[in-house]
Amino acid sequence: MRIEHQPAFVLHARAYRETSLLLECLTRDHGRVGLVARGVRRERSRTPRALLQPLLPLRLGWSGRGELATLTQVEAAAAGFDLGGDALLCALYLNELVLRITPRQDPHPPLFGDYAETLARLARGEAQAWTLRRFERDLLAHLGYALVLDIDGDDGAPLDPERDYAYRHEHGPTPWRDARDGVRLRGATLLALGRDEMPDAEYLPSLRRLMRAVIAAHLDGGELRSWGLFA
């Protein structure tokens, strides 16, 4: 199989053997792919190694089948995103999240668009916590793990904006009783997330805790290294 001019981002790159790089990339039409960039660490490599770094919109080509293909083409598709400080940490979190939670060769073109738009929002200086929650929500939906954000998981009744809820994995919101229920969430907060409306700032921390719990469940209880950086 030979692919050419595929819109992509590098999620992670590491040294491979003496002169090569092993890349994990998010592509528009092929999902996450593993690529070997052969010889790019040589001093006179024909492939510009400087392009093979995260947060740069690229067009890639590769050939081969299986878990690892061979990179055959790389060119810049647009200027990179101007990110620094906390915005850069947020972008690196996106990369780790996509790398850990998405399977290889499982295409979701809308996910690619959401990823690029999230980087653009961070570069524009939009509210970082809300920007991440929106991406996490949409990522889960693209992968078939969409959150229930409008009805009570017990009886199917519409959520009460004034009531507090817990969120049970694969069940949805249920009335919150005590600390044993875990994260305490206002009904209005869940409804706002479902409508893509930023809730009051005081409720954003509860959404962060919700998303971490849901993502950890899909990682079989694992954690992301980025969470420690944010702490």
GROMACS elastic network, one bead per residue, 0.5 to 0.9 nm:
[ bonds ]
;  ai    aj funct       b0    kb
    1    62     6  0.82510   500
    1    63     6  0.55246   500
    1    64     6  0.53487   500
    1    65     6  0.62433   500
    2    61     6  0.74484   500
    2    62     6  0.58783   500
    2    64     6  0.66342   500
    2    65     6  0.88250   500
    3     6     6  0.69813   500
    3    60     6  0.79682   500
    3    61     6  0.51275   500
    3    62     6  0.53094   500
    3    63     6  0.62550   500
    3    72     6  0.88647   500
    4    59     6  0.78801   500
    4    60     6  0.63155   500
    4    62     6  0.66659   500
    4    63     6  0.87486   500
    4    72     6  0.83651   500
    4    73     6  0.73175   500
    5     8     6  0.89740   500
    5    58     6  0.85894   500
    5    60     6  0.52372   500
    5    61     6  0.56055   500
    5    73     6  0.77113   500
    5    74     6  0.80965   500
    5    75     6  0.84162   500
    6    27     6  0.67289   500
    6    28     6  0.69889   500
    6    29     6  0.74617   500
    6    30     6  0.86601   500
    6    58     6  0.78998   500
    6    60     6  0.50478   500
    6    61     6  0.62802   500
    7    26     6  0.86154   500
    7    27     6  0.57986   500
    7    28     6  0.56872   500
    7    29     6  0.80326   500
    7    57     6  0.72273   500
    7    58     6  0.57598   500
    7    60     6  0.65406   500
    7    77     6  0.75802   500
    7   112     6  0.89228   500
    8    25     6  0.65420   500
    8    26     6  0.55058   500
    8    28     6  0.62272   500
    8    56     6  0.85350   500
    8    57     6  0.62341   500
    8    58     6  0.51777   500
    8    59     6  0.57845   500
    8    60     6  0.65085   500
    8    77     6  0.88459   500
    8   112     6  0.81500   500
    9    24     6  0.87593   500
    9    25     6  0.55501   500
    9    26     6  0.53039   500
    9    27     6  0.65396   500
    9    52     6  0.87531   500
    9    53     6  0.82464   500
    9    54     6  0.64191   500
    9    55     6  0.64050   500
    9    56     6  0.61567   500
    9    57     6  0.55704   500
    9    58     6  0.59561   500
    9    59     6  0.82988   500
    9    60     6  0.88621   500
    9   112     6  0.89210   500
    9   116     6  0.87769   500
   10    13     6  0.72246   500
   10    23     6  0.67865   500
   10    24     6  0.60786   500
   10    26     6  0.63946   500
   10    27     6  0.86977   500
   10    52     6  0.65915   500
   10    53     6  0.58596   500
   10    55     6  0.69237   500
   10    56     6  0.73782   500
   10    57     6  0.84075   500
   10    58     6  0.81907   500
   10    95     6  0.85537   500
   11    23     6  0.75357   500
   11    24     6  0.55065   500
   11    25     6  0.51668   500
   11    26     6  0.65686   500
   11    32     6  0.89653   500
   11    53     6  0.77684   500
   11    54     6  0.54501   500
   11    55     6  0.77298   500
   11    92     6  0.84008   500
   11    94     6  0.87648   500
   11    95     6  0.51871   500
   11    96     6  0.74180   500
   11    98     6  0.80154   500
   11    99     6  0.68890   500
   12    22     6  0.82564   500
   12    23     6  0.58352   500
   12    24     6  0.52341   500
   12    25     6  0.70619   500
   12    53     6  0.73716   500
   12    54     6  0.65730   500
   12    95     6  0.74785   500
   12    96     6  0.82103   500
   12    99     6  0.80876   500
   13    21     6  0.63859   500
   13    22     6  0.56528   500
   13    24     6  0.64921   500
   13    25     6  0.87649   500
   13    52     6  0.75247   500
   13    53     6  0.69008   500
   13    54     6  0.80753   500
   14    20     6  0.86629   500
   14    21     6  0.55204   500
   14    22     6  0.53713   500
   14    23     6  0.67555   500
   15    18     6  0.76673   500
   15    19     6  0.77187   500
   15    20     6  0.61749   500
   15    22     6  0.61812   500
   15    23     6  0.89500   500
   15    41     6  0.84467   500
   16    19     6  0.69127   500
   16    22     6  0.55432   500
   16    36     6  0.79743   500
   16    37     6  0.86602   500
   16    38     6  0.85739   500
   17    20     6  0.59895   500
   17    21     6  0.77942   500
   18    21     6  0.89096   500
   18    39     6  0.82654   500
   18    41     6  0.78336   500
   18    42     6  0.87983   500
   19    37     6  0.89072   500
   19    38     6  0.68035   500
   19    40     6  0.62294   500
   19    42     6  0.56963   500
   20    36     6  0.69868   500
   20    37     6  0.55373   500
   20    40     6  0.54521   500
   20    41     6  0.56479   500
   20    42     6  0.80258   500
   21    35     6  0.83192   500
   21    36     6  0.59132   500
   21    37     6  0.50669   500
   21    38     6  0.65955   500
   21    39     6  0.78188   500
   21    40     6  0.68944   500
   21    41     6  0.73546   500
   21    52     6  0.89591   500
   22    34     6  0.72873   500
   22    35     6  0.60019   500
   22    37     6  0.63141   500
   22    38     6  0.85555   500
   22    68     6  0.88958   500
   23    33     6  0.81440   500
   23    34     6  0.57085   500
   23    35     6  0.50641   500
   23    36     6  0.61755   500
   23    37     6  0.71936   500
   23    52     6  0.81958   500
   24    32     6  0.68663   500
   24    33     6  0.58746   500
   24    35     6  0.64637   500
   24    99     6  0.75178   500
   25    31     6  0.81267   500
   25    32     6  0.54826   500
   25    33     6  0.53700   500
   25    34     6  0.64418   500
   25    35     6  0.75891   500
   25    54     6  0.88814   500
   25    99     6  0.84507   500
   26    30     6  0.79764   500
   26    31     6  0.56542   500
   26    33     6  0.65237   500
   26    98     6  0.81605   500
   26    99     6  0.83937   500
   26   112     6  0.70896   500
   27    30     6  0.55727   500
   27    31     6  0.50488   500
   27    32     6  0.60272   500
   27    33     6  0.72425   500
   27    59     6  0.89542   500
   27    60     6  0.85951   500
   27   107     6  0.79080   500
   27   108     6  0.88456   500
   27   109     6  0.80252   500
   27   112     6  0.67115   500
   28    31     6  0.61606   500
   28    32     6  0.87431   500
   28   107     6  0.71828   500
   28   108     6  0.71032   500
   28   110     6  0.79873   500
   28   111     6  0.79516   500
   28   112     6  0.52821   500
   28   113     6  0.76845   500
   29   106     6  0.89124   500
   29   107     6  0.55839   500
   29   108     6  0.69274   500
   29   109     6  0.56547   500
   29   112     6  0.84469   500
   30    33     6  0.70959   500
   30   104     6  0.84697   500
   30   105     6  0.54982   500
   30   106     6  0.64124   500
   30   108     6  0.75762   500
   30   109     6  0.80735   500
   31   102     6  0.82444   500
   31   103     6  0.81175   500
   31   104     6  0.65253   500
   31   105     6  0.50922   500
   31   108     6  0.59560   500
   31   109     6  0.74605   500
   31   111     6  0.86238   500
   31   112     6  0.79394   500
   32    98     6  0.84158   500
   32    99     6  0.76833   500
   32   102     6  0.70815   500
   32   103     6  0.68095   500
   32   105     6  0.54754   500
   32   106     6  0.67647   500
   32   107     6  0.73428   500
   33    67     6  0.75486   500
   33    68     6  0.74483   500
   33    69     6  0.80827   500
   33   103     6  0.88484   500
   33   104     6  0.54690   500
   33   105     6  0.58197   500
   33   106     6  0.87859   500
   34    67     6  0.63026   500
   34    69     6  0.64866   500
   34    70     6  0.86551   500
   34   104     6  0.74787   500
   34   105     6  0.88070   500
   35    62     6  0.75637   500
   35    67     6  0.83711   500
   35    68     6  0.52761   500
   35    70     6  0.54369   500
   35    71     6  0.57800   500
   36    68     6  0.66766   500
   36    69     6  0.62042   500
   36    71     6  0.57695   500
   37    40     6  0.61175   500
   37    41     6  0.88805   500
   37    47     6  0.83961   500
   37    49     6  0.89677   500
   37    52     6  0.89149   500
   37    70     6  0.63198   500
   37    71     6  0.51048   500
   37    72     6  0.78127   500
   38    41     6  0.80962   500
   38    47     6  0.89327   500
   38    70     6  0.73313   500
   38    71     6  0.72929   500
   38    72     6  0.89057   500
   39    42     6  0.55936   500
   39    45     6  0.62939   500
   39    46     6  0.85144   500
   39    47     6  0.81865   500
   40    43     6  0.79851   500
   40    44     6  0.82517   500
   40    45     6  0.51891   500
   40    46     6  0.73875   500
   40    47     6  0.58803   500
   40    48     6  0.72046   500
   40    49     6  0.57772   500
   41    44     6  0.83606   500
   41    45     6  0.68335   500
   41    49     6  0.70951   500
   42    45     6  0.51976   500
   42    46     6  0.89665   500
   44    47     6  0.87247   500
   45    48     6  0.69915   500
   45    49     6  0.78963   500
   46    49     6  0.88347   500
   47    50     6  0.88634   500
   47    51     6  0.86489   500
   47    72     6  0.86538   500
   47    73     6  0.76880   500
   47    74     6  0.71890   500
   48    51     6  0.58749   500
   48    52     6  0.74896   500
   48    74     6  0.77991   500
   48    75     6  0.84621   500
   49    52     6  0.53261   500
   49    53     6  0.79922   500
   50    53     6  0.66851   500
   51    54     6  0.85338   500
   51    56     6  0.72103   500
   51    58     6  0.79103   500
   51    74     6  0.75121   500
   51    75     6  0.73218   500
   51    76     6  0.69819   500
   52    56     6  0.80665   500
   52    58     6  0.86928   500
   52    74     6  0.80330   500
   53    56     6  0.67301   500
   54    57     6  0.85858   500
   54    92     6  0.83798   500
   54    95     6  0.81854   500
   55    80     6  0.61680   500
   55    81     6  0.63448   500
   55    83     6  0.89453   500
   55    91     6  0.78074   500
   55    92     6  0.87089   500
   55    95     6  0.89050   500
   55   116     6  0.89059   500
   55   119     6  0.78668   500
   56    76     6  0.72999   500
   56    77     6  0.80642   500
   56    78     6  0.74738   500
   56    79     6  0.68824   500
   56    81     6  0.68524   500
   57    75     6  0.88574   500
   57    76     6  0.62103   500
   57    77     6  0.52799   500
   57    78     6  0.56327   500
   57    79     6  0.70273   500
   57    80     6  0.63708   500
   57    81     6  0.85396   500
   57   116     6  0.83137   500
   58    74     6  0.67848   500
   58    75     6  0.57123   500
   58    78     6  0.71832   500
   59    73     6  0.76961   500
   59    74     6  0.57612   500
   59    75     6  0.53810   500
   59    76     6  0.62759   500
   59    77     6  0.58273   500
   60    71     6  0.74199   500
   60    72     6  0.75499   500
   60    73     6  0.52539   500
   60    75     6  0.67163   500
   60    76     6  0.88651   500
   61    70     6  0.85637   500
   61    71     6  0.60143   500
   61    72     6  0.52033   500
   61    74     6  0.65080   500
   62    69     6  0.62874   500
   62    70     6  0.53050   500
   62    73     6  0.66112   500
   63    69     6  0.56758   500
   63    70     6  0.54194   500
   63    71     6  0.67601   500
   63    72     6  0.68525   500
   64    68     6  0.75322   500
   64    70     6  0.62952   500
   65    68     6  0.69681   500
   65    69     6  0.59473   500
   65    70     6  0.89974   500
   66    69     6  0.68669   500
   67   104     6  0.76220   500
   67   105     6  0.83967   500
   71    74     6  0.77874   500
   76    79     6  0.73768   500
   76    80     6  0.87253   500
   79    82     6  0.89112   500
   80    83     6  0.89200   500
   81   119     6  0.70083   500
   81   120     6  0.69826   500
   81   122     6  0.87902   500
   81   123     6  0.62385   500
   82    88     6  0.86901   500
   82   120     6  0.89406   500
   82   122     6  0.89148   500
   82   123     6  0.57762   500
   82   124     6  0.88292   500
   83    86     6  0.84070   500
   83    87     6  0.57033   500
   83    88     6  0.50435   500
   83    89     6  0.88196   500
   83    91     6  0.80800   500
   83   119     6  0.85488   500
   83   122     6  0.73345   500
   83   123     6  0.56435   500
   84    87     6  0.55489   500
   84    89     6  0.77664   500
   84   123     6  0.86306   500
   85    88     6  0.54477   500
   85    89     6  0.66343   500
   85    90     6  0.89192   500
   86    90     6  0.62034   500
   86    91     6  0.86800   500
   86   128     6  0.83178   500
   86   230     6  0.87668   500
   87    90     6  0.50309   500
   87    91     6  0.63227   500
   87    92     6  0.87536   500
   87   119     6  0.88453   500
   87   122     6  0.57991   500
   87   123     6  0.72190   500
   87   125     6  0.78631   500
   87   128     6  0.70643   500
   88    91     6  0.50145   500
   88    92     6  0.62309   500
   88    93     6  0.85522   500
   88   122     6  0.82480   500
   88   123     6  0.88669   500
   89    92     6  0.51053   500
   89    93     6  0.61638   500
   89    94     6  0.87273   500
   89   226     6  0.78702   500
   89   229     6  0.79395   500
   89   230     6  0.79353   500
   90    94     6  0.63715   500
   90    95     6  0.88513   500
   90   119     6  0.88823   500
   90   122     6  0.78931   500
   90   128     6  0.74038   500
   90   129     6  0.88171   500
   90   132     6  0.75038   500
   90   226     6  0.85305   500
   90   230     6  0.86596   500
   91    94     6  0.50399   500
   91    95     6  0.64716   500
   91    96     6  0.88485   500
   91   118     6  0.84050   500
   91   119     6  0.65830   500
   91   122     6  0.77313   500
   92    95     6  0.50566   500
   92    96     6  0.63291   500
   92    97     6  0.85940   500
   92   226     6  0.76358   500
   93    96     6  0.51408   500
   93    97     6  0.60311   500
   93    98     6  0.85831   500
   93   224     6  0.82741   500
   93   225     6  0.84163   500
   93   226     6  0.54776   500
   93   227     6  0.79596   500
   94    97     6  0.51112   500
   94    98     6  0.61438   500
   94    99     6  0.84415   500
   94   115     6  0.79139   500
   94   118     6  0.88248   500
   94   119     6  0.88148   500
   94   132     6  0.79775   500
   94   135     6  0.84369   500
   94   136     6  0.87368   500
   95    98     6  0.53221   500
   95    99     6  0.60142   500
   95   100     6  0.85548   500
   96    99     6  0.50250   500
   96   100     6  0.60228   500
   96   101     6  0.84968   500
   96   224     6  0.72333   500
   96   225     6  0.80568   500
   96   226     6  0.74085   500
   97   100     6  0.52761   500
   97   101     6  0.59973   500
   97   102     6  0.81836   500
   97   136     6  0.87369   500
   97   215     6  0.87762   500
   97   224     6  0.72798   500
   97   226     6  0.86830   500
   98   101     6  0.54553   500
   98   102     6  0.56442   500
   98   103     6  0.89839   500
   98   139     6  0.83067   500
   99   102     6  0.60520   500
   99   103     6  0.80834   500
   99   104     6  0.89181   500
  100   103     6  0.80187   500
  100   219     6  0.77016   500
  100   224     6  0.81771   500
  101   143     6  0.89148   500
  101   215     6  0.81307   500
  101   218     6  0.73669   500
  101   219     6  0.68274   500
  102   105     6  0.89483   500
  102   106     6  0.75792   500
  102   143     6  0.76386   500
  103   106     6  0.60298   500
  104   107     6  0.84011   500
  107   111     6  0.85683   500
  107   112     6  0.89724   500
  108   111     6  0.53594   500
  108   112     6  0.68364   500
  108   142     6  0.68182   500
  108   143     6  0.80780   500
  109   112     6  0.52244   500
  109   113     6  0.66322   500
  109   114     6  0.88762   500
  110   113     6  0.50558   500
  110   114     6  0.61825   500
  110   115     6  0.85890   500
  110   142     6  0.76182   500
  111   115     6  0.60624   500
  111   116     6  0.86389   500
  111   135     6  0.89693   500
  111   138     6  0.76878   500
  111   139     6  0.64683   500
  111   142     6  0.65578   500
  111   143     6  0.89684   500
  112   115     6  0.51373   500
  112   116     6  0.63486   500
  112   117     6  0.86612   500
  113   116     6  0.52282   500
  113   117     6  0.61242   500
  113   118     6  0.85462   500
  114   117     6  0.50501   500
  114   118     6  0.60009   500
  114   119     6  0.86591   500
  114   135     6  0.68915   500
  114   138     6  0.77594   500
  114   139     6  0.81721   500
  115   118     6  0.51496   500
  115   119     6  0.64395   500
  115   120     6  0.87576   500
  115   135     6  0.73397   500
  115   139     6  0.87939   500
  116   119     6  0.52494   500
  116   120     6  0.63571   500
  116   121     6  0.87931   500
  117   121     6  0.61728   500
  117   122     6  0.86700   500
  118   121     6  0.50061   500
  118   122     6  0.62646   500
  118   123     6  0.85821   500
  118   131     6  0.66680   500
  118   132     6  0.76939   500
  118   134     6  0.85927   500
  118   135     6  0.68204   500
  119   122     6  0.51467   500
  119   123     6  0.61796   500
  119   124     6  0.86454   500
  120   124     6  0.61488   500
  120   125     6  0.87341   500
  121   124     6  0.50234   500
  121   125     6  0.64053   500
  121   126     6  0.55194   500
  121   127     6  0.82916   500
  121   128     6  0.83401   500
  121   131     6  0.70801   500
  122   125     6  0.51815   500
  122   126     6  0.57477   500
  122   127     6  0.76883   500
  122   128     6  0.65079   500
  122   131     6  0.73448   500
  123   126     6  0.76681   500
  125   128     6  0.75285   500
  126   130     6  0.83053   500
  126   131     6  0.70541   500
  127   130     6  0.56411   500
  127   131     6  0.60391   500
  127   132     6  0.87729   500
  128   132     6  0.62103   500
  128   133     6  0.86615   500
  129   132     6  0.53389   500
  129   133     6  0.63225   500
  129   134     6  0.87926   500
  129   204     6  0.71399   500
  129   205     6  0.84442   500
  129   208     6  0.78040   500
  130   133     6  0.50528   500
  130   134     6  0.61975   500
  130   135     6  0.86918   500
  130   198     6  0.65013   500
  130   199     6  0.85794   500
  130   204     6  0.72628   500
  131   134     6  0.53307   500
  131   135     6  0.64518   500
  131   136     6  0.88017   500
  132   135     6  0.51452   500
  132   136     6  0.61147   500
  132   137     6  0.85602   500
  132   208     6  0.87905   500
  133   136     6  0.51010   500
  133   137     6  0.60857   500
  133   138     6  0.86109   500
  133   193     6  0.82028   500
  133   204     6  0.86670   500
  133   207     6  0.72583   500
  133   208     6  0.69972   500
  133   211     6  0.73968   500
  134   137     6  0.52071   500
  134   138     6  0.62579   500
  134   139     6  0.85349   500
  134   193     6  0.75434   500
  134   196     6  0.72619   500
  135   138     6  0.51737   500
  135   139     6  0.58832   500
  135   140     6  0.85317   500
  136   139     6  0.50767   500
  136   140     6  0.61996   500
  136   141     6  0.86273   500
  136   211     6  0.71389   500
  136   215     6  0.84993   500
  137   140     6  0.54457   500
  137   141     6  0.64232   500
  137   142     6  0.88987   500
  137   146     6  0.72042   500
  137   147     6  0.71992   500
  137   193     6  0.81580   500
  137   194     6  0.86817   500
  137   211     6  0.79352   500
  138   142     6  0.61616   500
  138   143     6  0.86785   500
  138   146     6  0.76366   500
  139   142     6  0.51597   500
  139   143     6  0.63740   500
  139   144     6  0.88094   500
  139   145     6  0.83980   500
  139   146     6  0.83727   500
  140   143     6  0.52195   500
  140   144     6  0.63766   500
  140   146     6  0.53465   500
  140   147     6  0.74706   500
  140   215     6  0.83635   500
  141   144     6  0.51439   500
  141   145     6  0.51169   500
  141   147     6  0.71315   500
  142   145     6  0.73359   500
  142   146     6  0.74768   500
  143   146     6  0.77260   500
  145   170     6  0.84114   500
  145   218     6  0.88828   500
  147   169     6  0.89498   500
  147   170     6  0.83948   500
  147   172     6  0.70608   500
  147   194     6  0.85399   500
  148   151     6  0.68347   500
  148   152     6  0.84586   500
  148   153     6  0.79655   500
  148   170     6  0.88479   500
  148   171     6  0.80384   500
  148   172     6  0.53503   500
  148   173     6  0.71122   500
  148   190     6  0.86824   500
  148   194     6  0.82318   500
  149   152     6  0.84900   500
  149   159     6  0.80285   500
  149   172     6  0.75440   500
  149   173     6  0.73749   500
  149   187     6  0.86895   500
  149   190     6  0.53392   500
  149   191     6  0.57843   500
  149   192     6  0.85585   500
  149   193     6  0.72792   500
  149   194     6  0.54410   500
  149   195     6  0.88772   500
  150   157     6  0.85873   500
  150   158     6  0.59197   500
  150   159     6  0.55576   500
  150   160     6  0.89791   500
  150   173     6  0.84885   500
  150   187     6  0.85011   500
  150   190     6  0.71574   500
  150   191     6  0.58108   500
  150   194     6  0.70290   500
  151   154     6  0.87142   500
  151   155     6  0.81945   500
  151   156     6  0.53478   500
  151   157     6  0.53900   500
  151   160     6  0.87074   500
  151   172     6  0.79790   500
  151   173     6  0.71871   500
  151   174     6  0.89329   500
  152   155     6  0.58253   500
  152   157     6  0.52666   500
  152   158     6  0.61200   500
  152   159     6  0.57244   500
  152   160     6  0.87616   500
  152   165     6  0.87161   500
  152   172     6  0.69205   500
  152   173     6  0.53395   500
  152   174     6  0.56346   500
  152   175     6  0.77324   500
  153   156     6  0.57235   500
  153   157     6  0.80419   500
  153   167     6  0.87313   500
  153   168     6  0.84124   500
  153   171     6  0.56797   500
  153   173     6  0.52435   500
  153   174     6  0.56078   500
  153   175     6  0.89478   500
  154   157     6  0.80999   500
  154   171     6  0.80856   500
  154   172     6  0.82194   500
  154   173     6  0.78450   500
  154   174     6  0.61186   500
  154   175     6  0.84799   500
  155   158     6  0.89883   500
  155   174     6  0.88963   500
  156   159     6  0.86499   500
  157   160     6  0.86374   500
  159   162     6  0.87200   500
  159   163     6  0.78020   500
  159   165     6  0.88437   500
  159   173     6  0.82908   500
  159   187     6  0.58801   500
  159   188     6  0.80603   500
  159   190     6  0.84246   500
  159   191     6  0.75552   500
  160   163     6  0.53216   500
  160   164     6  0.82331   500
  160   186     6  0.86228   500
  160   187     6  0.55242   500
  160   188     6  0.72568   500
  160   191     6  0.89841   500
  161   164     6  0.81504   500
  161   186     6  0.66924   500
  161   189     6  0.76020   500
  161   190     6  0.83640   500
  161   191     6  0.73398   500
  162   186     6  0.67049   500
  162   187     6  0.59943   500
  162   188     6  0.65235   500
  163   175     6  0.75677   500
  163   176     6  0.83876   500
  163   185     6  0.84816   500
  163   186     6  0.59628   500
  163   187     6  0.54411   500
  163   188     6  0.79604   500
  164   174     6  0.86155   500
  164   175     6  0.62252   500
  164   176     6  0.55588   500
  164   177     6  0.85396   500
  164   184     6  0.63913   500
  164   185     6  0.54415   500
  164   187     6  0.57710   500
  164   188     6  0.87991   500
  165   173     6  0.58171   500
  165   174     6  0.53495   500
  165   177     6  0.80902   500
  165   181     6  0.88087   500
  165   183     6  0.81893   500
  165   184     6  0.58320   500
  165   185     6  0.51114   500
  165   186     6  0.61384   500
  165   187     6  0.64043   500
  165   190     6  0.89587   500
  166   172     6  0.81922   500
  166   173     6  0.55252   500
  166   174     6  0.53644   500
  166   175     6  0.60613   500
  166   177     6  0.80855   500
  166   181     6  0.59150   500
  166   182     6  0.65314   500
  166   183     6  0.58253   500
  166   184     6  0.53519   500
  166   185     6  0.61500   500
  166   186     6  0.88169   500
  167   170     6  0.89604   500
  167   171     6  0.75776   500
  167   172     6  0.53153   500
  167   174     6  0.61977   500
  167   175     6  0.86604   500
  167   176     6  0.84841   500
  167   181     6  0.80251   500
  167   182     6  0.79144   500
  167   183     6  0.71217   500
  167   184     6  0.80573   500
  167   185     6  0.79381   500
  167   210     6  0.74779   500
  167   214     6  0.89118   500
  168   171     6  0.52227   500
  168   172     6  0.51577   500
  168   173     6  0.62235   500
  168   174     6  0.72141   500
  168   181     6  0.84248   500
  168   182     6  0.89648   500
  168   214     6  0.87981   500
  169   172     6  0.63553   500
  169   173     6  0.88863   500
  169   213     6  0.85952   500
  169   214     6  0.66610   500
  169   217     6  0.75547   500
  171   174     6  0.83100   500
  173   176     6  0.85692   500
  173   185     6  0.88717   500
  173   187     6  0.87602   500
  173   190     6  0.87405   500
  176   179     6  0.83806   500
  176   181     6  0.64146   500
  176   182     6  0.85682   500
  176   183     6  0.86697   500
  176   184     6  0.65782   500
  176   185     6  0.80694   500
  177   180     6  0.79035   500
  177   181     6  0.66512   500
  178   181     6  0.58271   500
  178   182     6  0.79519   500
  178   184     6  0.86395   500
  179   182     6  0.56414   500
  179   183     6  0.78072   500
  179   184     6  0.80080   500
  180   183     6  0.88771   500
  181   184     6  0.76287   500
  182   210     6  0.89586   500
  183   206     6  0.67081   500
  183   207     6  0.86769   500
  183   209     6  0.66403   500
  183   210     6  0.62857   500
  183   213     6  0.85756   500
  184   206     6  0.68389   500
  184   210     6  0.86198   500
  185   188     6  0.83838   500
  185   189     6  0.66914   500
  185   190     6  0.71800   500
  185   203     6  0.78400   500
  185   206     6  0.61532   500
  185   207     6  0.74858   500
  185   210     6  0.82615   500
  186   189     6  0.51599   500
  186   190     6  0.67273   500
  186   191     6  0.88198   500
  186   203     6  0.77302   500
  186   206     6  0.86520   500
  187   190     6  0.53223   500
  187   191     6  0.62379   500
  187   192     6  0.85966   500
  188   191     6  0.50715   500
  188   192     6  0.60326   500
  188   193     6  0.86502   500
  188   199     6  0.78023   500
  189   192     6  0.51131   500
  189   193     6  0.63112   500
  189   194     6  0.87104   500
  189   198     6  0.84674   500
  189   199     6  0.57792   500
  189   200     6  0.80366   500
  189   203     6  0.66378   500
  189   204     6  0.81628   500
  189   206     6  0.86986   500
  189   207     6  0.77849   500
  190   193     6  0.51564   500
  190   194     6  0.62938   500
  190   195     6  0.87414   500
  190   199     6  0.87261   500
  190   207     6  0.81453   500
  191   194     6  0.50473   500
  191   195     6  0.62356   500
  191   196     6  0.85870   500
  191   197     6  0.84966   500
  191   199     6  0.89782   500
  192   195     6  0.50411   500
  192   196     6  0.59939   500
  192   198     6  0.63223   500
  192   199     6  0.58563   500
  193   196     6  0.50298   500
  193   197     6  0.59870   500
  193   198     6  0.68463   500
  193   199     6  0.73896   500
  193   207     6  0.86222   500
  194   197     6  0.76702   500
  195   198     6  0.87591   500
  198   201     6  0.81127   500
  198   204     6  0.84290   500
  199   202     6  0.81166   500
  199   203     6  0.64656   500
  199   204     6  0.68582   500
  200   203     6  0.56945   500
  200   204     6  0.70294   500
  201   204     6  0.53595   500
  201   205     6  0.80018   500
  202   205     6  0.69255   500
  202   206     6  0.83790   500
  203   206     6  0.55814   500
  203   207     6  0.68153   500
  204   207     6  0.51046   500
  204   208     6  0.63636   500
  204   209     6  0.88471   500
  205   209     6  0.63539   500
  205   210     6  0.86442   500
  206   209     6  0.51155   500
  206   210     6  0.61722   500
  206   211     6  0.86966   500
  207   211     6  0.61452   500
  207   212     6  0.85552   500
  208   211     6  0.52540   500
  208   212     6  0.62013   500
  208   213     6  0.86619   500
  209   212     6  0.51748   500
  209   213     6  0.62244   500
  209   214     6  0.87089   500
  210   213     6  0.52354   500
  210   214     6  0.62667   500
  210   215     6  0.86169   500
  211   214     6  0.50890   500
  211   215     6  0.59438   500
  211   216     6  0.83159   500
  212   215     6  0.51754   500
  212   216     6  0.59071   500
  212   217     6  0.85089   500
  212   223     6  0.84082   500
  212   227     6  0.86435   500
  213   216     6  0.51499   500
  213   217     6  0.62621   500
  213   218     6  0.88956   500
  213   221     6  0.85590   500
  214   217     6  0.51407   500
  214   218     6  0.65822   500
  214   219     6  0.88246   500
  215   218     6  0.51425   500
  215   219     6  0.62966   500
  215   220     6  0.87890   500
  215   221     6  0.84094   500
  215   222     6  0.86389   500
  215   223     6  0.83745   500
  216   220     6  0.62909   500
  216   222     6  0.54368   500
  216   223     6  0.59407   500
  216   224     6  0.82758   500
  217   220     6  0.51148   500
  217   221     6  0.51575   500
  217   222     6  0.76016   500
  218   221     6  0.72067   500
  218   222     6  0.83120   500
  219   222     6  0.50776   500
  219   223     6  0.73012   500
  220   223     6  0.89753   500
  223   226     6  0.85952   500
  223   227     6  0.74493   500
  224   227     6  0.56166   500
  224   228     6  0.76313   500
  225   228     6  0.55918   500
  225   229     6  0.70206   500
  226   229     6  0.50112   500
  226   230     6  0.63864   500
  226   231     6  0.86811   500
  227   230     6  0.51999   500
  227   231     6  0.62932   500
  228   231     6  0.50416   500
